[in-house]
Amino acid sequence: MLNTCSFHLASPPVASMAFSSSSLALSSKISLPCTDVHRSHSFFAPHQSECVKITPICASGAGDSNPGHIASRGPSPIRALADAVSSASISNERLVPRVEEKDGYWVLKPDARDGINPAEKIKLEKDPMKLYVEGEINELAKKTMQEIDGAKESKDDVDSRLKWLGLFHRRKYQYGTFMMRLKLPNGVTTSEQTRYLASVIERYGEAACADVTTRQNWQIRGVVIGDVPDILEGLKNVGLYSLQSGMDNVRNPVGNPLAGIDPHEIVDTRPYNKALTDYIISNGKGNTSITNLPRKWNVCVVGSHDLYEHPHINDLAYIPATKDGKFGFNILVGGFFSAKRCAEAIPLDAWVPGEDVTLLCKAILETFRDLGYRGNRQKCRMMWLIDELGIEVFRAEVVKRMPNGFLERAAPKDMIDVNWTRREYFGVNPQKQEGLNFIGLHIPVGRLHAPDMYELARIADVYSVSKELRLTVEQNIILPDVPTEKISALLKEPLLQKFSPFPSALMSRLVACTGNQFCGQAIIETKARAKAVTEELERTMEVPRPVRMHWTGCPNTCGQVQVADIGFMGCMTRDANKKVVEGVDIFLGGRIGADSHLGDVIRTGVPCSDVVGVVQEILIEHFGAKRRSNTA
């Protein structure tokens, strides 16, 4: 058991609102492990009269379903049989951790290094976190790109290790420039933060831009290596970090974009995701105990019946559930997308009280770190480990890493209403706080430029009581806490002609990854093409209901095409004249929500020039669309 100490918290860990009805209730005295992580997160959970305290933790401490339930259901008979066979064949030797702590960093043991992939070799040569923890980024930033490319270590720093600092070199298409990905728990950002990000991309001219990502996050483009130390310091000054946001790290924790303001929410997810983020990056210091994972890892906390968080495609998902009258979460594990395999998360048959969210996250991450496969990168995600061990052995390994060596079985049912109709957040919507409203804005394919961000920051200052913006996994933005008397003036703002609160049926559900404009892995251009195709479909078709269309430039599926009604995955193909051209594989039938389902490929190698005609037929056959008259 970790030793604990107590101290008095001077101010809430979550930004307090200007209205008392939405402020989080906080206790003044908090118990936590004796570490340098001196923050806890407290708030009232549903059905509880006492204040829940999320336990912060030390950065270096050691099938068939039951209708109405999401994370409480057990494995299918087929999976149960597979688990039994797998579990019986697992030796004690296989359960010995493959990593060890050395000089403050976690490294592969010498006897675990056979057959490892190139990314693991780069980590072995030098731990990427040294660039941040030991300040090596300051010296690297003084070098020219020519000097950097002249030595293997510095070239590997720029092309690989800087991803641990959230910096991605665009060597293939924008040599010498970087994309920077942030940590933005629950997608909540302030006007001050948005204004600072605008000032960063503004210095790099018209080619620089920002994107809202499918994990409620910001990515900014155009950064150059010499500016990185200054930008990192600027981020810190406005309460932002880019640390541990790429490669083999935990991605941005996702939650309900309407957290704390939603009249129908189950629980406010913001404190949980803030606590998770504080643990993951050790309050901005860097958490080297979990920066050598076998692969990337995603987490979300569900807060509403709408499942805006897409729990089934996360490595770890917390599903609200009460047990013995206490609020907590049932657990899903293993959901992921990759080029070779996509899998939905499965129940761990586990429940944790709300205050143990970070403790369970830590135990699962350490299980993955210790035992995960590090050979073929396509087989390194956590679900592959679950498949190898079987869910019960995997669960047992998680239990070993819990502070008390104990993990409760799942609550019999969770709190999600599976018959709930998913709400849209566009337009003007009343909040739970009387007299306040949230306005959902459509950001076409998530792309913004510096003037857009300056204007969004100004609008948040003028119209939002909290001066906040909320990012969504559909690449849109919500403006919360707008007094009713200000709505009329807000709707007249020129920026809302570009970022409309009332988007058209097809455009409103459009999602697109970066594409080959910036991304070296993308096979095709996505964002501009997605907009052009959708505009032509709206011009020529009458569609009776919204249709979710997602575009991704390559099989890594950052655009999450498998959860779309219609998905487009980039490929190279041949046109009618046998010429090699950009094309797409088309997916159909993805669903989100309580009855989530991954779509299937229905057409392969469709030239991009033929996409409009093919999709017109799909819309007619599967979505009840009709062709508009008098359209050529």
N, C-alpha and C positions, 0 to 999 in steps of 0.2 A: 504494500500500500504506500502511495506517495505521502510524504509528510505535508501538512498544510499549515498555512499561516493566515492571519486575518488582517484586513486593513480597511480603511474607510475610503469610499469612492467619492471624489469631489464632485464629479459631474457625470451625467449619463453617458454610456459608451455609444449610444445611438443618438444622432442629432435630434435635439428636442424641437418639437413643432411650436408654432406660435399659438396653437389652440390646444387647450387642455384635453379635449375629448379624444385626441389621437395620440397624446403623449404616452410613452411606455412607462408603466409603473416600475420603480426600481427600489431595490433594498439598499440600505446605506452601509451594510456590513456584509462582506463576501469572504468565503473561504476558498482557497485555491492552493495548488501545489506550490511549494517554495521554489520559484524559478524567477527568471527575469521577465516573465510574461505577467505583468501586473495589471491585468484587466479581466473582468468577468462581464457577463451579459445577463441581465435579469429582466423579467417581464411577466405579465399575467398570461397564463395559458388558458385555453377554454376549459370550462367546468372546474376550475380550481380557484380557491379563495386565497391561497398563499402565493407568494412571489417565487417563480421558478428561477433557479440559478444554474446557468450553463457552466459546467466545469471546464475552465481552461486548463491546458496541459502543457507539460514541459516539452520544449522543442527537441530535446535530446534524450528524454526518458525512454528507460528501457521498455406446359402440360395441361392436365385437366384442371378446371377451376371451379370454385364454388361461387355461384352467382352472387353479386353484391360485394365481393371482396377482391382486392388487388394484390396486396402483399401478404395476406394471411393464408392464401391458398398453398397447398402442398404441391410437390412435384408430380408430373404426370406419371402413370405407371411405367411408361417407356424410360423416362429419365430416372425414376427410382430404381429400376432394374439396372440401368447403366451405372448409376452411382454405386449400387451394391457391388457390381463386378469391379468397378474402378477402385473402390475403397479396399476391397479384399486384396488387391494387388499392390497396395502402397506399402513400401518398406519403411522402417524407422529411419534408415539412412536417407531416404528421399525427403524426410521432414526436418533434416538438419539444415539450418540457415546457410545460404550460399554466400552471404555477405558478412562483413565484420567491420567494426568501427576502428579507424586508424587515424590518429592525429586530428580528430574532430570530423572526419568524413567517413562515409560508408563505402567500402570497396568490395569487389568480388574477391573471395578467397582464392588463393593460387590453384587449388584443386577444382575450382568451378569455372575455369577460364577456357577450357577446351571448346571449340566450336562456337565461340561467341561472335556476334555480328559486329560490323565496323563501328557502329555507334558506341558499343560497349568498350571497344578498344580505345576510342578517343577519350572516354571517361577515365579509363585506366591510366592513360598517359598523363592526364592532369584533370583533377576534379574541376568541372566548370564553375562551381560556386566560388572558387578562389578569385575569380574575376571580380566578384562582388564583396565577399567576406574579407578578403585580404587586399582589396582596393586595386587589383591589377588592371582594372578597366581604365584607371587614370593614366597609366603609362601607355597602354594600347591605344588610347584615344589621341596620343601625341604623334602617332606614326601615320605616314601616308599609306594609301592602299597599295602602292608599289612596294613599300617597305614591308607591309604586312604579308603580301603575297610571296615575298622572298624567303620566308621561313615557314616550315611546316607547322610549328606550334602556333604562331600568330595567325596563319591562314586557317587552321582548324578552329582557333578562337573565334574568328570572324564568321566562319561558315557554319559552325556547330555550337561551340560552347556559349556564345553570346545569347543563344536561345533561352538559356537559364535565366538571363536578365530580361527576357521578353523581346529580344532584338533578332530580326530575321533578315539576313543579307539577301538582297534581290540580285544575286550575281548574274543570273541568266538574262534578265530583261532590263534591270536598272542597276548596273554595276556601281558599287560604291554607296548605294543608298539602302536604307533599312526600313522594314515595317516594325513598329513597336506595338506590342500587345500588352494591355494593362491587366491589373486585378481590380475588379469592380463588383464586390459582393452584392448579390441580389439585383444587379443592374442599376443601382441607385447612384446618381451623380449630381453634383451641385452646379449652379451657374458659374461659380468661381472656377471649378475644375474644368468645365466646358470651355470657358474663356481662355484658360491657360493652354489647353490642348489646341485651341484655334490659333493662339499666338505661336505655338511650335510649328504647325504645318504652314502657317502664313510665311514664315521666313524662307521656305523652300519653293515658293512660286506656285503657278497654276497646276503644275504636275503633281503637287502634294495634295493629299486628301485624307479623309477619315472614313471608316466604315463602322456601322453597327453590326456586330457579329451574331451568330446563332447561339451564342452563350451569354447574351445580355451584356456585351462588353464593347469597349472601344478598341479599334486598331487605327493607328495613325501612320501615314506613309510619307517618305521623303527624307527621313532622318539620316544624317551623316555621322560617321564615327567620331569626328572631332568634337561634336556637340553633345555627345552622350552623357558625360559626367554632369554638365550643366543641366541637361534635361532631367536626369535622375533626381538631382537636387530640387529642381523646380516642381517635379511631381510630388516629392516628399512634402514640400512646403504647402501644397494644397490638399494633402491627405491621400495621395495616390501612390501606387507602386506598380512597377511592371515585372517585379521579381517572380521567378518560378512560373512563368506563364507559357513556356514552350517546351518542346521535347519531352523528356521522361519525367514530367511533373504533373501536379494536380492542376487542372484547368479551373476557370472561374466558377465558383459555386453559384448555382442558379436557383432562383426562388420565384414566388408569385410577384409579377410586376406591379400588382395592386396591393401589395402587403401593407397593412395598417390603415388602408383607406377603403377597402372592399367591404361593402355591406354584407356580403355572403361568404367572407373568408372563414376558413376553419381555424387558422392560426397565422399570426404575423411571422413571416419567415425571415425578416431582416436580422433580428438578433442572432438567430442560428447561423446564418450565412456569414455574418460578421465574426462570430466566434470561430467558425471553421477557417475563415481566411486568416484571422490572427494566429491560429495554430499553424496553418500551412506555411505561412511566411514568417512566423515568429515575430509578429508586430513590425515587419519591415527589416528585421535583422538577417533573415534568411534561415530556413530550417533545414540544415544539412542532413538531418536524420531521414528525410523523405525526398531528397532530391536525386537519389540514384534508384529510381523505380525501373522496372523492366520496360515500361512503355507509358504513354500518356494515360491519364485517369480522370474521369469526370464524376462530379457529385452534384446532387440537387436536393432541396428540401421542398416538399409539396405543401402548399398552403391553401389551396382552394379545390373545389370539386371540378373546376375546369381543366385541371392538369396542364396549365400553361407551361409547366416546367419540363414536360416530356420525360417523365421518370423512367420509362421503359428503355430509353437509350442511354442511360447513365450507368457507370460502373457501381455507383452506390446511390440509392434513392431512399429518402426518408418519407414514409407514408403515414400521415396522422392516424393515430389509433389510441383508444383508451384501454387500460387494463386494470382491473380491480379498482376502478374509480379514479385512476391517475392518468394524466395525459402523457403521451409519448409517441413513439413512431414504430411501426412495423418496417421491415427492411427488405429492399430489393437489391440484388447484386448482379453484376456481369454484363449489363447492356452495353453495346458498342457498335460502331460502324468501322469498317476498314475496306481496303481494296479487295481482299479475298474472302471476307466473311462479315456478315452482319448478324447480330443476335439480340433478342430482347432480354431484358433483365428478368431474373427469376427470384422467387422468395428465398430468403436465407432461413426462414422459420425462426425469426428473432424479433424481439421488441426491446427498445430502450426508453427509459424516461427522458423527458426533454432535456434535463440537465446533463445527460450522458452522451449527447450527440457527438461531441468532439472526442470523447474517449473511445467510442466505437469506431469512428473514422480513423483514429490513430491505430487501433488494433487491426483493422482491415488493411490499411496501407502498409503496416509492418509485415503482415502476412504476405502480401503481394511482393514487397521488397525482398523479403527473406527467401521466398520459395519460387518466385516467378521465373519463367523460361527466358533465356537471353540469347537464343540462337536466331533463327529466321524471324525478322521483325514482324512479319505477317502473322506470327503465332505467339506474340508476346503480350497481348492484352490479357486482362485478368480473367475473362471467361475461359480462356484456354487453360489456365491453372485450375479453375473450378471444374472444368471437364476432366482434367487429368486426375485430380484428387477425389472427385465426387463431392457433392454439396455438404454432406455430413462431415467428412474429413476436413474440408475447407472450413466449415463452421467451427469444428473442434480446434483448429489452429488459431482462429480468431479468438476463441474463448481463452486459450492459453495466454494471449496477449492483452486481455482485459485486466484491469488493476486487481480485481478480486478473483480472477479466474472463473468468472460466472457471466452468463448471458441468458436472459430469459427467453423462453420460446415465444413465438408470435402471439399477439392478441387474437382471439377468435375471429374478429372482424375489424376492418379499418373504418375510417370515418368518411370515406369517399362515397358519394351518391352516384352509382354507376348509371343511373337513369337521367342524370343531369345533362341538360343541353348546353354545350359550350358557348359562352357568351363572347361577343366581339367587344373590343375596348375602344373602337373608333368613335368619333363624335363626342358629344357632351353627355357625361354620366354623373349622377349624384353619388357622393361619397357617403360613408357611414357618419361623417361629421356634418351636422346640419349646416346648410348654407355653403358648403364647399363641393367642388366638382372636379373630376379628372377628365381631361380631353385627350383622346388618342389621336396621334398624328401619323400619317403614312409617310414614310421615308422611302422613296422608290429604290428598291434593291439595297437599301441601307447606306447609300453613298452620300457624303456631305463634303463640303469644302469650307475653308476658313470663314468666309462671310456668312455662310449658313450657321455655323456654330456660334459665331459672335451674336447673331440675331436670336438664336435659341436661348443663349445665356441672358440676353437683354429681356426677352419675353418672360423667362422664368423669374427674373428680378421684378418685373413690373406686375405680373399677373399671379404668380404663385406665392402663397403665404410662406411656404417652406423653401422657396427658391430652388426647387429640385427638378430633375428630369429623371424619368424611369425608362430604361432600355428593355426591349423585349426580344425573345428568341426568334421572333419573326422579322427582326431587323427594323422595328418601328420604335417610336418614342411616345411616352405618355407624359403629359404635363399635369401634375397633381395639385390639389389644394388651391383651386381657383374659386374665389368668391363668386356667387351667382351674379352679383351686380357688375362684375367685370367681363362676363362672357361675351356680351354683345361687342364690346370694343376689341376683345381678343380675336373674335372671328373675322374682324375686318383687317387684321394685320396682313400686310403684303406677303410675308413669309408663308402664310397658310394657304396661299394660292399654289405654292410649290409643294408644301408638305400638308396636304389636305386632311382635315378631320373627317371628310366624307368621300373617301376614294371609291373608284368604280369596282365592280364585283370581282373582276379578274385581277386587276392591278393590286388590289388591297391585300391579296394573299400570295403575292409573288415574292419569292426568296431566291437569291443568287449568291454563289460564292465569289471570290475575287476574280477568278478566271486568269487567262494568260496575259492580261494587261500587266499584271504584277507578279503573279505566282509562277515559279519555275516548274512546278509539278502539273499545272493545268494544261490540258491538251487543247482546249478551245477557249475563245473569248465568251464570257457569260453575261456580265451585267448589262452592257448595252444591247446585246442580242436578246436577252430575256425581255427587256423593256420593249424592243421593237416588235418581237413576235407577239407579245401580249397586246400591244396597241393595235396591231393588225387583226388579231382575233376579236377584240372588242369592236373594231370598226365593222367587221363582217358577220359577227355572230350575235344572236340574242341568247343569253345564258340565263336560265331561270333562278340559279342560285350561285353563290360564290364557289369557286373551284381553286383549290390550293395547288399552285404550280411551283416546283423547285428546280433550280438549275445548279449543277455542279460540274466543274471543269475536268474532273478526272475521277477514277475509281475510289480515291480517298474519301469522297462524298462529304466534304465539308458543308455542302448545300443540303445535306440530309434528304436526298431525293426519295429514299425508301419510305418516308413518312408522308409524302405528298399524295394528293389525289392523282396528279400527273407529275412524273419526275423525268428530268433530262440529264443524262450523264454523258459528258464529253468523250469522244473517241475520234479516231481517224477512219474514214471510209472512202468508198469510191462512188462517184456520181454516175449518171446514165452514160456518160462518155468515158467511163473507166478512169477518170482523173481522180487522184487522191485529194480529198477535201475534208474540212471539219464536219463532224457529224455527231449524232447522239444515239445512245440507247434510251428507249422510252420505258418508264415504269408506270404501273397503274395500280390503284387500289390501296395505297397507304392510308392508315387511319391514325389519328391521335385521340387521346382521351382514355376513358376506362376500358373501351374495347379496342385498344390500339392494335395495329396490324401493320407489318412491313409489306410494301407493295412488291409486285412481281414484274419482271421484264416482259414486255409484250412485243416490242419491236427492237431490233438491233441494227446499228449502222445506218441510221436514217440521215442523209445529207442535210445540213442545216438549212439549205435552200428549200428543202421539201417539208420542213417541220410544220409550217402553218397549215398546209393542206392535210397533213396526217392528223394534226390535233383537231382541226375542224371536224373530221370524221369521228374522232374519239369523243368530242363534246356532244355530238349528235347522238351517238350510240349509247353512251354511258351517263350523260348528264342532262339529257332532254333539251339540248340546244337546238336552235333553228337558224338557218342562214337569213341574214337581213336582205330585204329586197333592195334592188337598185344599188348594189355594191359590186364593183368590178374586181 
